[in-house]
Amino acid sequence: MDLLNLDVAREYFGVLLLGLGVTVGLTLSVITMSCVIAIPVALARMSPNRLIRMPASAYVEVTRATPLLLQLVYIYYVLPSFGIRLPAIAAAVIGLTFNYTAYMSEVYRGGIKAVAQGQWQAAAALGMTDTLAFRRIILPQAIRIVIPSLGDYFISLFKDTALCSVVSVQELMFKGQIISARSYQYFTIYTLTGILYFAVGYPAALFVRWLENISTRGYSRRKRR
């Protein structure tokens, strides 16, 4: 028996593509929400008010200290014990967003702190409020600083969606597991699954590298001025 069965590959390629569509959809949904929610979490972590800072810090530390797999299992299998039942896809989105928001908030926090304090002072001299200065001056600079790290998390998230198979989300890895168990064509199916991951993940990594280069060149030109 040939290791790579092209007939099996052709038969199940469409099914695996559907799983890839779910994987990409999960990735885009979660990264979008995490990028947005992580900003107020980062600001809460930097707040001088302990009532704001402490809960945000607790959330980040607990999330980073526990595995993503456990968080997904807890949301899907444990929360029903408290009367909270979520569809598999909703549990996956919430679990991934919950996890990645914590990590990305730390990236934002580092980026915001990396902006020179003089930028705040210059904005105040122009009569800007702290909120306006943050929105127009500080945040755009911080985002340029953290683009490489955000890109790395995007790539990691694309691969981590495979963990959602544990809560029955029919993404690419889940499809591969089911098909290979049915057909016993483990080499063919998992090889094809890996190719599909690579076909999306590698161009995404190149795009992230391009964004990083653009950001670095723009920052260098501004410093020279």
PyMOL commands that place a pseudoatom at each C-alpha (Angstrom):
pseudoatom trace, name=CA, resn=MET, resi=1, chain=A, elem=C, hetatm=0, pos=[0.000, 0.000, 0.000]
pseudoatom trace, name=CA, resn=ASP, resi=2, chain=A, elem=C, hetatm=0, pos=[1.388, 3.417, -0.994]
pseudoatom trace, name=CA, resn=LEU, resi=3, chain=A, elem=C, hetatm=0, pos=[2.005, 5.807, 1.850]
pseudoatom trace, name=CA, resn=LEU, resi=4, chain=A, elem=C, hetatm=0, pos=[0.473, 8.705, -0.068]
pseudoatom trace, name=CA, resn=ASN, resi=5, chain=A, elem=C, hetatm=0, pos=[-2.891, 7.687, -1.486]
pseudoatom trace, name=CA, resn=LEU, resi=6, chain=A, elem=C, hetatm=0, pos=[-3.832, 10.301, -4.079]
pseudoatom trace, name=CA, resn=ASP, resi=7, chain=A, elem=C, hetatm=0, pos=[-7.343, 8.906, -4.507]
pseudoatom trace, name=CA, resn=VAL, resi=8, chain=A, elem=C, hetatm=0, pos=[-8.027, 9.408, -0.791]
pseudoatom trace, name=CA, resn=ALA, resi=9, chain=A, elem=C, hetatm=0, pos=[-6.458, 12.869, -0.946]
pseudoatom trace, name=CA, resn=ARG, resi=10, chain=A, elem=C, hetatm=0, pos=[-8.747, 13.880, -3.809]
pseudoatom trace, name=CA, resn=GLU, resi=11, chain=A, elem=C, hetatm=0, pos=[-11.799, 12.379, -2.108]
pseudoatom trace, name=CA, resn=TYR, resi=12, chain=A, elem=C, hetatm=0, pos=[-11.362, 14.254, 1.160]
pseudoatom trace, name=CA, resn=PHE, resi=13, chain=A, elem=C, hetatm=0, pos=[-9.642, 17.425, -0.015]
pseudoatom trace, name=CA, resn=GLY, resi=14, chain=A, elem=C, hetatm=0, pos=[-12.926, 19.359, -0.125]
pseudoatom trace, name=CA, resn=VAL, resi=15, chain=A, elem=C, hetatm=0, pos=[-13.834, 18.284, 3.406]
pseudoatom trace, name=CA, resn=LEU, resi=16, chain=A, elem=C, hetatm=0, pos=[-10.454, 19.402, 4.691]
pseudoatom trace, name=CA, resn=LEU, resi=17, chain=A, elem=C, hetatm=0, pos=[-10.887, 22.727, 2.905]
pseudoatom trace, name=CA, resn=LEU, resi=18, chain=A, elem=C, hetatm=0, pos=[-14.128, 23.251, 4.822]
pseudoatom trace, name=CA, resn=GLY, resi=19, chain=A, elem=C, hetatm=0, pos=[-12.205, 22.626, 8.027]
pseudoatom trace, name=CA, resn=LEU, resi=20, chain=A, elem=C, hetatm=0, pos=[-9.552, 25.105, 6.896]
pseudoatom trace, name=CA, resn=GLY, resi=21, chain=A, elem=C, hetatm=0, pos=[-12.302, 27.679, 6.351]
pseudoatom trace, name=CA, resn=VAL, resi=22, chain=A, elem=C, hetatm=0, pos=[-13.431, 27.225, 9.955]
pseudoatom trace, name=CA, resn=THR, resi=23, chain=A, elem=C, hetatm=0, pos=[-9.816, 27.537, 11.141]
pseudoatom trace, name=CA, resn=VAL, resi=24, chain=A, elem=C, hetatm=0, pos=[-9.259, 30.780, 9.234]
pseudoatom trace, name=CA, resn=GLY, resi=25, chain=A, elem=C, hetatm=0, pos=[-12.608, 32.157, 10.406]
pseudoatom trace, name=CA, resn=LEU, resi=26, chain=A, elem=C, hetatm=0, pos=[-11.756, 31.376, 14.019]
pseudoatom trace, name=CA, resn=THR, resi=27, chain=A, elem=C, hetatm=0, pos=[-8.346, 32.984, 13.666]
pseudoatom trace, name=CA, resn=LEU, resi=28, chain=A, elem=C, hetatm=0, pos=[-9.635, 36.211, 12.135]
pseudoatom trace, name=CA, resn=SER, resi=29, chain=A, elem=C, hetatm=0, pos=[-12.513, 36.527, 14.613]
pseudoatom trace, name=CA, resn=VAL, resi=30, chain=A, elem=C, hetatm=0, pos=[-10.371, 35.924, 17.679]
pseudoatom trace, name=CA, resn=ILE, resi=31, chain=A, elem=C, hetatm=0, pos=[-7.424, 38.080, 16.614]
pseudoatom trace, name=CA, resn=THR, resi=32, chain=A, elem=C, hetatm=0, pos=[-9.755, 40.992, 15.825]
pseudoatom trace, name=CA, resn=MET, resi=33, chain=A, elem=C, hetatm=0, pos=[-11.530, 40.826, 19.178]
pseudoatom trace, name=CA, resn=SER, resi=34, chain=A, elem=C, hetatm=0, pos=[-8.321, 40.227, 21.118]
pseudoatom trace, name=CA, resn=CYS, resi=35, chain=A, elem=C, hetatm=0, pos=[-6.571, 43.210, 19.511]
pseudoatom trace, name=CA, resn=VAL, resi=36, chain=A, elem=C, hetatm=0, pos=[-9.442, 45.491, 20.524]
pseudoatom trace, name=CA, resn=ILE, resi=37, chain=A, elem=C, hetatm=0, pos=[-10.158, 44.138, 24.020]
pseudoatom trace, name=CA, resn=ALA, resi=38, chain=A, elem=C, hetatm=0, pos=[-6.459, 43.943, 24.933]
pseudoatom trace, name=CA, resn=ILE, resi=39, chain=A, elem=C, hetatm=0, pos=[-6.121, 47.743, 24.834]
pseudoatom trace, name=CA, resn=PRO, resi=40, chain=A, elem=C, hetatm=0, pos=[-8.490, 48.512, 27.770]
pseudoatom trace, name=CA, resn=VAL, resi=41, chain=A, elem=C, hetatm=0, pos=[-7.036, 45.548, 29.667]
pseudoatom trace, name=CA, resn=ALA, resi=42, chain=A, elem=C, hetatm=0, pos=[-3.530, 46.983, 29.206]
pseudoatom trace, name=CA, resn=LEU, resi=43, chain=A, elem=C, hetatm=0, pos=[-4.714, 50.406, 30.361]
pseudoatom trace, name=CA, resn=ALA, resi=44, chain=A, elem=C, hetatm=0, pos=[-6.413, 48.836, 33.371]
pseudoatom trace, name=CA, resn=ARG, resi=45, chain=A, elem=C, hetatm=0, pos=[-3.138, 47.114, 34.262]
pseudoatom trace, name=CA, resn=MET, resi=46, chain=A, elem=C, hetatm=0, pos=[-1.424, 50.520, 34.190]
pseudoatom trace, name=CA, resn=SER, resi=47, chain=A, elem=C, hetatm=0, pos=[-4.103, 52.307, 36.194]
pseudoatom trace, name=CA, resn=PRO, resi=48, chain=A, elem=C, hetatm=0, pos=[-3.053, 53.926, 39.506]
pseudoatom trace, name=CA, resn=ASN, resi=49, chain=A, elem=C, hetatm=0, pos=[-6.445, 52.871, 40.895]
pseudoatom trace, name=CA, resn=ARG, resi=50, chain=A, elem=C, hetatm=0, pos=[-6.039, 49.487, 42.622]
pseudoatom trace, name=CA, resn=LEU, resi=51, chain=A, elem=C, hetatm=0, pos=[-9.733, 48.660, 42.183]
pseudoatom trace, name=CA, resn=ILE, resi=52, chain=A, elem=C, hetatm=0, pos=[-9.147, 48.754, 38.430]
pseudoatom trace, name=CA, resn=ARG, resi=53, chain=A, elem=C, hetatm=0, pos=[-5.586, 47.446, 38.316]
pseudoatom trace, name=CA, resn=MET, resi=54, chain=A, elem=C, hetatm=0, pos=[-5.934, 44.421, 40.605]
pseudoatom trace, name=CA, resn=PRO, resi=55, chain=A, elem=C, hetatm=0, pos=[-8.785, 42.605, 38.786]
pseudoatom trace, name=CA, resn=ALA, resi=56, chain=A, elem=C, hetatm=0, pos=[-7.074, 43.164, 35.423]
pseudoatom trace, name=CA, resn=SER, resi=57, chain=A, elem=C, hetatm=0, pos=[-3.780, 41.880, 36.829]
pseudoatom trace, name=CA, resn=ALA, resi=58, chain=A, elem=C, hetatm=0, pos=[-5.489, 38.834, 38.337]
pseudoatom trace, name=CA, resn=TYR, resi=59, chain=A, elem=C, hetatm=0, pos=[-7.140, 38.025, 34.997]
pseudoatom trace, name=CA, resn=VAL, resi=60, chain=A, elem=C, hetatm=0, pos=[-3.855, 38.266, 33.094]
pseudoatom trace, name=CA, resn=GLU, resi=61, chain=A, elem=C, hetatm=0, pos=[-1.841, 36.257, 35.621]
pseudoatom trace, name=CA, resn=VAL, resi=62, chain=A, elem=C, hetatm=0, pos=[-4.412, 33.463, 35.983]
pseudoatom trace, name=CA, resn=THR, resi=63, chain=A, elem=C, hetatm=0, pos=[-4.796, 33.189, 32.226]
pseudoatom trace, name=CA, resn=ARG, resi=64, chain=A, elem=C, hetatm=0, pos=[-1.059, 33.045, 31.585]
pseudoatom trace, name=CA, resn=ALA, resi=65, chain=A, elem=C, hetatm=0, pos=[-0.537, 30.506, 34.375]
pseudoatom trace, name=CA, resn=THR, resi=66, chain=A, elem=C, hetatm=0, pos=[-3.052, 27.965, 33.053]
pseudoatom trace, name=CA, resn=PRO, resi=67, chain=A, elem=C, hetatm=0, pos=[-3.030, 26.037, 29.755]
pseudoatom trace, name=CA, resn=LEU, resi=68, chain=A, elem=C, hetatm=0, pos=[-5.222, 27.153, 26.874]
pseudoatom trace, name=CA, resn=LEU, resi=69, chain=A, elem=C, hetatm=0, pos=[-6.463, 23.571, 26.531]
pseudoatom trace, name=CA, resn=LEU, resi=70, chain=A, elem=C, hetatm=0, pos=[-7.733, 23.611, 30.121]
pseudoatom trace, name=CA, resn=GLN, resi=71, chain=A, elem=C, hetatm=0, pos=[-9.478, 26.936, 29.548]
pseudoatom trace, name=CA, resn=LEU, resi=72, chain=A, elem=C, hetatm=0, pos=[-11.288, 25.586, 26.491]
pseudoatom trace, name=CA, resn=VAL, resi=73, chain=A, elem=C, hetatm=0, pos=[-12.320, 22.410, 28.326]
pseudoatom trace, name=CA, resn=TYR, resi=74, chain=A, elem=C, hetatm=0, pos=[-13.511, 24.417, 31.322]
pseudoatom trace, name=CA, resn=ILE, resi=75, chain=A, elem=C, hetatm=0, pos=[-15.676, 26.726, 29.217]
pseudoatom trace, name=CA, resn=TYR, resi=76, chain=A, elem=C, hetatm=0, pos=[-17.267, 23.928, 27.188]
pseudoatom trace, name=CA, resn=TYR, resi=77, chain=A, elem=C, hetatm=0, pos=[-17.535, 21.079, 29.696]
pseudoatom trace, name=CA, resn=VAL, resi=78, chain=A, elem=C, hetatm=0, pos=[-17.503, 22.668, 33.171]
pseudoatom trace, name=CA, resn=LEU, resi=79, chain=A, elem=C, hetatm=0, pos=[-19.651, 25.780, 32.737]
pseudoatom trace, name=CA, resn=PRO, resi=80, chain=A, elem=C, hetatm=0, pos=[-22.764, 23.666, 31.918]
pseudoatom trace, name=CA, resn=SER, resi=81, chain=A, elem=C, hetatm=0, pos=[-22.598, 22.524, 35.555]
pseudoatom trace, name=CA, resn=PHE, resi=82, chain=A, elem=C, hetatm=0, pos=[-23.503, 26.125, 36.418]
pseudoatom trace, name=CA, resn=GLY, resi=83, chain=A, elem=C, hetatm=0, pos=[-26.242, 26.296, 33.805]
pseudoatom trace, name=CA, resn=ILE, resi=84, chain=A, elem=C, hetatm=0, pos=[-24.097, 28.006, 31.147]
pseudoatom trace, name=CA, resn=ARG, resi=85, chain=A, elem=C, hetatm=0, pos=[-24.202, 25.986, 27.930]
pseudoatom trace, name=CA, resn=LEU, resi=86, chain=A, elem=C, hetatm=0, pos=[-22.422, 27.308, 24.872]
pseudoatom trace, name=CA, resn=PRO, resi=87, chain=A, elem=C, hetatm=0, pos=[-22.267, 25.998, 21.308]
pseudoatom trace, name=CA, resn=ALA, resi=88, chain=A, elem=C, hetatm=0, pos=[-18.881, 24.544, 20.440]
pseudoatom trace, name=CA, resn=ILE, resi=89, chain=A, elem=C, hetatm=0, pos=[-17.907, 27.398, 18.120]
pseudoatom trace, name=CA, resn=ALA, resi=90, chain=A, elem=C, hetatm=0, pos=[-18.911, 30.031, 20.713]
pseudoatom trace, name=CA, resn=ALA, resi=91, chain=A, elem=C, hetatm=0, pos=[-16.923, 28.232, 23.424]
pseudoatom trace, name=CA, resn=ALA, resi=92, chain=A, elem=C, hetatm=0, pos=[-13.899, 28.124, 21.118]
pseudoatom trace, name=CA, resn=VAL, resi=93, chain=A, elem=C, hetatm=0, pos=[-14.098, 31.819, 20.235]
pseudoatom trace, name=CA, resn=ILE, resi=94, chain=A, elem=C, hetatm=0, pos=[-14.581, 32.859, 23.866]
pseudoatom trace, name=CA, resn=GLY, resi=95, chain=A, elem=C, hetatm=0, pos=[-11.799, 30.584, 25.115]
pseudoatom trace, name=CA, resn=LEU, resi=96, chain=A, elem=C, hetatm=0, pos=[-9.265, 31.685, 22.518]
pseudoatom trace, name=CA, resn=THR, resi=97, chain=A, elem=C, hetatm=0, pos=[-10.181, 35.359, 22.932]
pseudoatom trace, name=CA, resn=PHE, resi=98, chain=A, elem=C, hetatm=0, pos=[-9.971, 35.057, 26.713]
pseudoatom trace, name=CA, resn=ASN, resi=99, chain=A, elem=C, hetatm=0, pos=[-6.478, 33.579, 26.423]
pseudoatom trace, name=CA, resn=TYR, resi=100, chain=A, elem=C, hetatm=0, pos=[-4.998, 35.737, 23.678]
pseudoatom trace, name=CA, resn=THR, resi=101, chain=A, elem=C, hetatm=0, pos=[-6.387, 38.987, 25.083]
pseudoatom trace, name=CA, resn=ALA, resi=102, chain=A, elem=C, hetatm=0, pos=[-4.355, 38.428, 28.248]
pseudoatom trace, name=CA, resn=TYR, resi=103, chain=A, elem=C, hetatm=0, pos=[-1.111, 37.892, 26.349]
pseudoatom trace, name=CA, resn=MET, resi=104, chain=A, elem=C, hetatm=0, pos=[-1.702, 40.703, 23.878]
pseudoatom trace, name=CA, resn=SER, resi=105, chain=A, elem=C, hetatm=0, pos=[-2.586, 43.146, 26.656]
pseudoatom trace, name=CA, resn=GLU, resi=106, chain=A, elem=C, hetatm=0, pos=[0.941, 42.665, 27.964]
pseudoatom trace, name=CA, resn=VAL, resi=107, chain=A, elem=C, hetatm=0, pos=[2.306, 43.374, 24.491]
pseudoatom trace, name=CA, resn=TYR, resi=108, chain=A, elem=C, hetatm=0, pos=[0.298, 46.600, 24.329]
pseudoatom trace, name=CA, resn=ARG, resi=109, chain=A, elem=C, hetatm=0, pos=[1.378, 47.551, 27.845]
pseudoatom trace, name=CA, resn=GLY, resi=110, chain=A, elem=C, hetatm=0, pos=[5.015, 47.176, 26.860]
pseudoatom trace, name=CA, resn=GLY, resi=111, chain=A, elem=C, hetatm=0, pos=[4.449, 49.176, 23.685]
pseudoatom trace, name=CA, resn=ILE, resi=112, chain=A, elem=C, hetatm=0, pos=[2.715, 52.013, 25.523]
pseudoatom trace, name=CA, resn=LYS, resi=113, chain=A, elem=C, hetatm=0, pos=[5.504, 52.190, 28.103]
pseudoatom trace, name=CA, resn=ALA, resi=114, chain=A, elem=C, hetatm=0, pos=[8.077, 52.242, 25.295]
pseudoatom trace, name=CA, resn=VAL, resi=115, chain=A, elem=C, hetatm=0, pos=[6.693, 55.542, 23.959]
pseudoatom trace, name=CA, resn=ALA, resi=116, chain=A, elem=C, hetatm=0, pos=[8.821, 58.380, 25.300]
pseudoatom trace, name=CA, resn=GLN, resi=117, chain=A, elem=C, hetatm=0, pos=[7.319, 60.298, 28.210]
pseudoatom trace, name=CA, resn=GLY, resi=118, chain=A, elem=C, hetatm=0, pos=[8.059, 63.495, 26.316]
pseudoatom trace, name=CA, resn=GLN, resi=119, chain=A, elem=C, hetatm=0, pos=[5.260, 62.601, 23.897]
pseudoatom trace, name=CA, resn=TRP, resi=120, chain=A, elem=C, hetatm=0, pos=[2.735, 62.961, 26.720]
pseudoatom trace, name=CA, resn=GLN, resi=121, chain=A, elem=C, hetatm=0, pos=[4.292, 66.240, 27.773]
pseudoatom trace, name=CA, resn=ALA, resi=122, chain=A, elem=C, hetatm=0, pos=[4.263, 67.612, 24.232]
pseudoatom trace, name=CA, resn=ALA, resi=123, chain=A, elem=C, hetatm=0, pos=[0.594, 66.677, 23.856]
pseudoatom trace, name=CA, resn=ALA, resi=124, chain=A, elem=C, hetatm=0, pos=[-0.229, 68.397, 27.152]
pseudoatom trace, name=CA, resn=ALA, resi=125, chain=A, elem=C, hetatm=0, pos=[1.625, 71.509, 25.970]
pseudoatom trace, name=CA, resn=LEU, resi=126, chain=A, elem=C, hetatm=0, pos=[-0.653, 71.563, 22.917]
pseudoatom trace, name=CA, resn=GLY, resi=127, chain=A, elem=C, hetatm=0, pos=[-3.692, 71.518, 25.189]
pseudoatom trace, name=CA, resn=MET, resi=128, chain=A, elem=C, hetatm=0, pos=[-4.679, 67.902, 24.516]
pseudoatom trace, name=CA, resn=THR, resi=129, chain=A, elem=C, hetatm=0, pos=[-6.485, 65.902, 27.161]
pseudoatom trace, name=CA, resn=ASP, resi=130, chain=A, elem=C, hetatm=0, pos=[-4.922, 62.597, 28.229]
pseudoatom trace, name=CA, resn=THR, resi=131, chain=A, elem=C, hetatm=0, pos=[-7.586, 60.684, 26.306]
pseudoatom trace, name=CA, resn=LEU, resi=132, chain=A, elem=C, hetatm=0, pos=[-7.020, 62.647, 23.107]
pseudoatom trace, name=CA, resn=ALA, resi=133, chain=A, elem=C, hetatm=0, pos=[-3.242, 62.393, 23.458]
pseudoatom trace, name=CA, resn=PHE, resi=134, chain=A, elem=C, hetatm=0, pos=[-3.473, 58.649, 23.946]
pseudoatom trace, name=CA, resn=ARG, resi=135, chain=A, elem=C, hetatm=0, pos=[-5.745, 58.158, 20.955]
pseudoatom trace, name=CA, resn=ARG, resi=136, chain=A, elem=C, hetatm=0, pos=[-3.896, 60.419, 18.509]
pseudoatom trace, name=CA, resn=ILE, resi=137, chain=A, elem=C, hetatm=0, pos=[-0.272, 60.230, 19.594]
pseudoatom trace, name=CA, resn=ILE, resi=138, chain=A, elem=C, hetatm=0, pos=[0.557, 57.435, 22.032]
pseudoatom trace, name=CA, resn=LEU, resi=139, chain=A, elem=C, hetatm=0, pos=[-1.527, 54.542, 20.708]
pseudoatom trace, name=CA, resn=PRO, resi=140, chain=A, elem=C, hetatm=0, pos=[-0.445, 54.860, 17.034]
pseudoatom trace, name=CA, resn=GLN, resi=141, chain=A, elem=C, hetatm=0, pos=[3.215, 54.826, 18.093]
pseudoatom trace, name=CA, resn=ALA, resi=142, chain=A, elem=C, hetatm=0, pos=[2.664, 51.919, 20.468]
pseudoatom trace, name=CA, resn=ILE, resi=143, chain=A, elem=C, hetatm=0, pos=[0.953, 49.882, 17.754]
pseudoatom trace, name=CA, resn=ARG, resi=144, chain=A, elem=C, hetatm=0, pos=[3.891, 50.412, 15.401]
pseudoatom trace, name=CA, resn=ILE, resi=145, chain=A, elem=C, hetatm=0, pos=[6.193, 49.159, 18.148]
pseudoatom trace, name=CA, resn=VAL, resi=146, chain=A, elem=C, hetatm=0, pos=[4.165, 46.016, 18.873]
pseudoatom trace, name=CA, resn=ILE, resi=147, chain=A, elem=C, hetatm=0, pos=[3.353, 44.994, 15.284]
pseudoatom trace, name=CA, resn=PRO, resi=148, chain=A, elem=C, hetatm=0, pos=[6.043, 42.256, 15.223]
pseudoatom trace, name=CA, resn=SER, resi=149, chain=A, elem=C, hetatm=0, pos=[4.747, 40.716, 18.451]
pseudoatom trace, name=CA, resn=LEU, resi=150, chain=A, elem=C, hetatm=0, pos=[1.115, 40.951, 17.349]
pseudoatom trace, name=CA, resn=GLY, resi=151, chain=A, elem=C, hetatm=0, pos=[2.074, 39.242, 14.101]
pseudoatom trace, name=CA, resn=ASP, resi=152, chain=A, elem=C, hetatm=0, pos=[3.719, 36.403, 16.004]
pseudoatom trace, name=CA, resn=TYR, resi=153, chain=A, elem=C, hetatm=0, pos=[0.570, 35.931, 18.069]
pseudoatom trace, name=CA, resn=PHE, resi=154, chain=A, elem=C, hetatm=0, pos=[-1.497, 35.858, 14.875]
pseudoatom trace, name=CA, resn=ILE, resi=155, chain=A, elem=C, hetatm=0, pos=[0.582, 32.966, 13.550]
pseudoatom trace, name=CA, resn=SER, resi=156, chain=A, elem=C, hetatm=0, pos=[0.443, 31.174, 16.906]
pseudoatom trace, name=CA, resn=LEU, resi=157, chain=A, elem=C, hetatm=0, pos=[-3.323, 31.610, 17.074]
pseudoatom trace, name=CA, resn=PHE, resi=158, chain=A, elem=C, hetatm=0, pos=[-3.748, 30.098, 13.611]
pseudoatom trace, name=CA, resn=LYS, resi=159, chain=A, elem=C, hetatm=0, pos=[-1.996, 26.958, 14.843]
pseudoatom trace, name=CA, resn=ASP, resi=160, chain=A, elem=C, hetatm=0, pos=[-3.634, 26.949, 18.291]
pseudoatom trace, name=CA, resn=THR, resi=161, chain=A, elem=C, hetatm=0, pos=[-7.079, 26.683, 16.734]
pseudoatom trace, name=CA, resn=ALA, resi=162, chain=A, elem=C, hetatm=0, pos=[-6.222, 22.977, 16.400]
pseudoatom trace, name=CA, resn=LEU, resi=163, chain=A, elem=C, hetatm=0, pos=[-6.871, 22.731, 20.157]
pseudoatom trace, name=CA, resn=CYS, resi=164, chain=A, elem=C, hetatm=0, pos=[-10.517, 23.573, 19.499]
pseudoatom trace, name=CA, resn=SER, resi=165, chain=A, elem=C, hetatm=0, pos=[-10.997, 20.015, 18.263]
pseudoatom trace, name=CA, resn=VAL, resi=166, chain=A, elem=C, hetatm=0, pos=[-11.186, 19.060, 21.955]
pseudoatom trace, name=CA, resn=VAL, resi=167, chain=A, elem=C, hetatm=0, pos=[-14.520, 20.923, 22.203]
pseudoatom trace, name=CA, resn=SER, resi=168, chain=A, elem=C, hetatm=0, pos=[-15.824, 19.401, 18.948]
pseudoatom trace, name=CA, resn=VAL, resi=169, chain=A, elem=C, hetatm=0, pos=[-15.257, 22.404, 16.695]
pseudoatom trace, name=CA, resn=GLN, resi=170, chain=A, elem=C, hetatm=0, pos=[-14.912, 20.969, 13.201]
pseudoatom trace, name=CA, resn=GLU, resi=171, chain=A, elem=C, hetatm=0, pos=[-11.848, 22.935, 12.193]
pseudoatom trace, name=CA, resn=LEU, resi=172, chain=A, elem=C, hetatm=0, pos=[-9.046, 21.557, 10.052]
pseudoatom trace, name=CA, resn=MET, resi=173, chain=A, elem=C, hetatm=0, pos=[-7.402, 19.341, 12.666]
pseudoatom trace, name=CA, resn=PHE, resi=174, chain=A, elem=C, hetatm=0, pos=[-10.741, 17.904, 13.785]
pseudoatom trace, name=CA, resn=LYS, resi=175, chain=A, elem=C, hetatm=0, pos=[-11.620, 17.023, 10.190]
pseudoatom trace, name=CA, resn=GLY, resi=176, chain=A, elem=C, hetatm=0, pos=[-8.225, 15.392, 9.738]
pseudoatom trace, name=CA, resn=GLN, resi=177, chain=A, elem=C, hetatm=0, pos=[-8.654, 13.290, 12.860]
pseudoatom trace, name=CA, resn=ILE, resi=178, chain=A, elem=C, hetatm=0, pos=[-12.114, 12.075, 11.875]
pseudoatom trace, name=CA, resn=ILE, resi=179, chain=A, elem=C, hetatm=0, pos=[-11.186, 11.296, 8.264]
pseudoatom trace, name=CA, resn=SER, resi=180, chain=A, elem=C, hetatm=0, pos=[-7.967, 9.474, 9.160]
pseudoatom trace, name=CA, resn=ALA, resi=181, chain=A, elem=C, hetatm=0, pos=[-9.779, 7.398, 11.807]
pseudoatom trace, name=CA, resn=ARG, resi=182, chain=A, elem=C, hetatm=0, pos=[-12.389, 6.402, 9.227]
pseudoatom trace, name=CA, resn=SER, resi=183, chain=A, elem=C, hetatm=0, pos=[-10.109, 5.716, 6.296]
pseudoatom trace, name=CA, resn=TYR, resi=184, chain=A, elem=C, hetatm=0, pos=[-6.993, 4.517, 8.175]
pseudoatom trace, name=CA, resn=GLN, resi=185, chain=A, elem=C, hetatm=0, pos=[-5.008, 6.706, 5.755]
pseudoatom trace, name=CA, resn=TYR, resi=186, chain=A, elem=C, hetatm=0, pos=[-3.120, 8.499, 8.488]
pseudoatom trace, name=CA, resn=PHE, resi=187, chain=A, elem=C, hetatm=0, pos=[-0.096, 9.446, 6.422]
pseudoatom trace, name=CA, resn=THR, resi=188, chain=A, elem=C, hetatm=0, pos=[-2.138, 10.807, 3.526]
pseudoatom trace, name=CA, resn=ILE, resi=189, chain=A, elem=C, hetatm=0, pos=[-4.651, 12.759, 5.599]
pseudoatom trace, name=CA, resn=TYR, resi=190, chain=A, elem=C, hetatm=0, pos=[-2.231, 14.234, 8.112]
pseudoatom trace, name=CA, resn=THR, resi=191, chain=A, elem=C, hetatm=0, pos=[0.242, 15.113, 5.364]
pseudoatom trace, name=CA, resn=LEU, resi=192, chain=A, elem=C, hetatm=0, pos=[-2.509, 16.910, 3.462]
pseudoatom trace, name=CA, resn=THR, resi=193, chain=A, elem=C, hetatm=0, pos=[-3.614, 18.617, 6.684]
pseudoatom trace, name=CA, resn=GLY, resi=194, chain=A, elem=C, hetatm=0, pos=[-0.064, 19.823, 7.276]
pseudoatom trace, name=CA, resn=ILE, resi=195, chain=A, elem=C, hetatm=0, pos=[0.181, 21.124, 3.711]
pseudoatom trace, name=CA, resn=LEU, resi=196, chain=A, elem=C, hetatm=0, pos=[-3.017, 23.135, 4.166]
pseudoatom trace, name=CA, resn=TYR, resi=197, chain=A, elem=C, hetatm=0, pos=[-1.752, 24.615, 7.431]
pseudoatom trace, name=CA, resn=PHE, resi=198, chain=A, elem=C, hetatm=0, pos=[1.519, 25.539, 5.741]
pseudoatom trace, name=CA, resn=ALA, resi=199, chain=A, elem=C, hetatm=0, pos=[-0.269, 26.978, 2.683]
pseudoatom trace, name=CA, resn=VAL, resi=200, chain=A, elem=C, hetatm=0, pos=[-1.943, 29.569, 4.897]
pseudoatom trace, name=CA, resn=GLY, resi=201, chain=A, elem=C, hetatm=0, pos=[0.565, 29.914, 7.722]
pseudoatom trace, name=CA, resn=TYR, resi=202, chain=A, elem=C, hetatm=0, pos=[3.675, 30.565, 5.639]
pseudoatom trace, name=CA, resn=PRO, resi=203, chain=A, elem=C, hetatm=0, pos=[2.226, 33.404, 3.509]
pseudoatom trace, name=CA, resn=ALA, resi=204, chain=A, elem=C, hetatm=0, pos=[0.807, 34.889, 6.714]
pseudoatom trace, name=CA, resn=ALA, resi=205, chain=A, elem=C, hetatm=0, pos=[4.282, 34.770, 8.271]
pseudoatom trace, name=CA, resn=LEU, resi=206, chain=A, elem=C, hetatm=0, pos=[5.749, 36.499, 5.196]
pseudoatom trace, name=CA, resn=PHE, resi=207, chain=A, elem=C, hetatm=0, pos=[3.049, 39.183, 5.419]
pseudoatom trace, name=CA, resn=VAL, resi=208, chain=A, elem=C, hetatm=0, pos=[3.834, 39.752, 9.098]
pseudoatom trace, name=CA, resn=ARG, resi=209, chain=A, elem=C, hetatm=0, pos=[7.546, 40.060, 8.246]
pseudoatom trace, name=CA, resn=TRP, resi=210, chain=A, elem=C, hetatm=0, pos=[6.698, 42.612, 5.545]
pseudoatom trace, name=CA, resn=LEU, resi=211, chain=A, elem=C, hetatm=0, pos=[4.634, 44.647, 8.017]
pseudoatom trace, name=CA, resn=GLU, resi=212, chain=A, elem=C, hetatm=0, pos=[7.496, 44.505, 10.487]
pseudoatom trace, name=CA, resn=ASN, resi=213, chain=A, elem=C, hetatm=0, pos=[9.956, 45.797, 7.879]
pseudoatom trace, name=CA, resn=ILE, resi=214, chain=A, elem=C, hetatm=0, pos=[7.597, 48.599, 6.845]
pseudoatom trace, name=CA, resn=SER, resi=215, chain=A, elem=C, hetatm=0, pos=[7.101, 49.595, 10.486]
pseudoatom trace, name=CA, resn=THR, resi=216, chain=A, elem=C, hetatm=0, pos=[10.833, 49.504, 11.230]
pseudoatom trace, name=CA, resn=ARG, resi=217, chain=A, elem=C, hetatm=0, pos=[11.737, 51.608, 8.182]
pseudoatom trace, name=CA, resn=GLY, resi=218, chain=A, elem=C, hetatm=0, pos=[9.045, 54.166, 9.001]
pseudoatom trace, name=CA, resn=TYR, resi=219, chain=A, elem=C, hetatm=0, pos=[10.201, 54.420, 12.610]
pseudoatom trace, name=CA, resn=SER, resi=220, chain=A, elem=C, hetatm=0, pos=[13.839, 54.849, 11.518]
pseudoatom trace, name=CA, resn=ARG, resi=221, chain=A, elem=C, hetatm=0, pos=[12.951, 57.659, 9.117]
pseudoatom trace, name=CA, resn=ARG, resi=222, chain=A, elem=C, hetatm=0, pos=[11.005, 59.499, 11.826]
pseudoatom trace, name=CA, resn=LYS, resi=223, chain=A, elem=C, hetatm=0, pos=[13.935, 59.220, 14.242]
pseudoatom trace, name=CA, resn=ARG, resi=224, chain=A, elem=C, hetatm=0, pos=[16.340, 60.701, 11.679]
pseudoatom trace, name=CA, resn=ARG, resi=225, chain=A, elem=C, hetatm=0, pos=[14.049, 63.688, 11.239]
for i in range(1, 225): cmd.bond("trace and resi %d" % i, "trace and resi %d" % (i + 1))
show_as sticks, trace
zoom trace
